[in-house]
């Protein structure tokens, strides 16, 4: 007969805590979250946060893919790409990438004095609606 050894309660606690931390990180990063503010929006996904000011928008465009870049921090899993990157060709540092689905078009947001942001959502219709909303806000702020 094989003797079954009981695990110490401390190890059970460590395992449980580790699972909770991993689930928490997944929930924070599994999609892009948007918070409306006066004069702009705050975009965040887990540890990565960017502020998009309507008055600072220089250009917006839909791009089919993100360029080849070097990751400084972040992650890639299946069709998800998130983090802070560096463009190796132009040398631009701090490019923010919030891509929930690589196969869908992405919004390229360029603001005055800030690095570019690439963004899309799991739902391509939501991406298109957000793009049109930003475009409208950019046009409004340029008229003022």
VENZI-V72916 format. One record per residue. N is the residue number from 0. RES is the residue in one small letter. PHI is phi in whole degrees, 0 to 359 (NA if undefined). PSI is psi as a letter, one per 40 degrees, with the letter a starting at -180 (NA if undefined). Layout:
BEGIN
n,res,phi,psi
N,RES,PHI,PSI
N,RES,PHI,PSI
END
This chain:
BEGIN
n,res,phi,psi
0,x,NA,h
1,x,272,h
2,x,280,h
3,x,264,h
4,x,264,h
5,x,280,i
6,x,281,i
7,x,291,i
8,x,300,d
9,x,296,d
10,x,293,d
11,x,298,d
12,x,294,d
13,x,297,d
14,x,297,d
15,x,299,d
16,x,297,d
17,x,298,d
18,x,297,d
19,x,296,d
20,x,296,d
21,x,295,d
22,x,296,d
23,x,298,d
24,x,297,d
25,x,297,d
26,x,298,d
27,x,292,d
28,x,259,e
29,x,290,e
30,x,208,i
31,x,273,h
32,x,249,i
33,x,236,h
34,x,238,h
35,x,287,h
36,x,224,i
37,x,295,h
38,x,85,e
39,x,171,a
40,x,226,i
41,x,250,h
42,x,252,h
43,x,216,i
44,x,213,g
45,x,66,b
46,x,276,e
47,x,260,h
48,x,229,h
49,x,222,i
50,x,254,h
51,x,248,h
52,x,265,h
53,x,300,d
54,x,290,d
55,x,265,e
56,x,292,h
57,x,260,d
58,x,206,i
59,x,226,h
60,x,205,i
61,x,267,h
62,x,238,i
63,x,287,d
64,x,206,i
65,x,272,i
66,x,289,i
67,x,293,h
68,x,221,i
69,x,261,h
70,x,282,h
71,x,267,d
72,x,206,i
73,x,131,a
74,x,204,i
75,x,226,h
76,x,221,h
77,x,49,b
78,x,262,e
79,x,256,h
80,x,221,h
81,x,219,i
82,x,144,a
83,x,248,h
84,x,233,i
85,x,232,h
86,x,282,h
87,x,286,d
88,x,280,d
89,x,267,e
90,x,82,e
91,x,291,h
92,x,259,i
93,x,77,f
94,x,293,h
95,x,266,h
96,x,236,h
97,x,232,g
98,x,251,h
99,x,272,d
100,x,209,h
101,x,297,d
102,x,282,e
103,x,268,i
104,x,299,i
105,x,241,i
106,x,268,h
107,x,259,h
108,x,252,h
109,x,242,h
110,x,243,i
111,x,297,h
112,x,64,e
113,x,230,i
114,x,291,i
115,x,296,i
116,x,233,h
117,x,253,h
118,x,213,h
119,x,205,i
120,x,243,i
121,x,298,d
122,x,261,h
123,x,295,d
124,x,293,d
125,x,296,d
126,x,298,d
127,x,295,d
128,x,295,d
129,x,295,d
130,x,300,d
131,x,296,d
132,x,296,d
133,x,297,d
134,x,298,d
135,x,297,d
136,x,294,d
137,x,294,d
138,x,295,d
139,x,299,d
140,x,290,d
141,x,284,d
142,x,286,d
143,x,288,NA
END
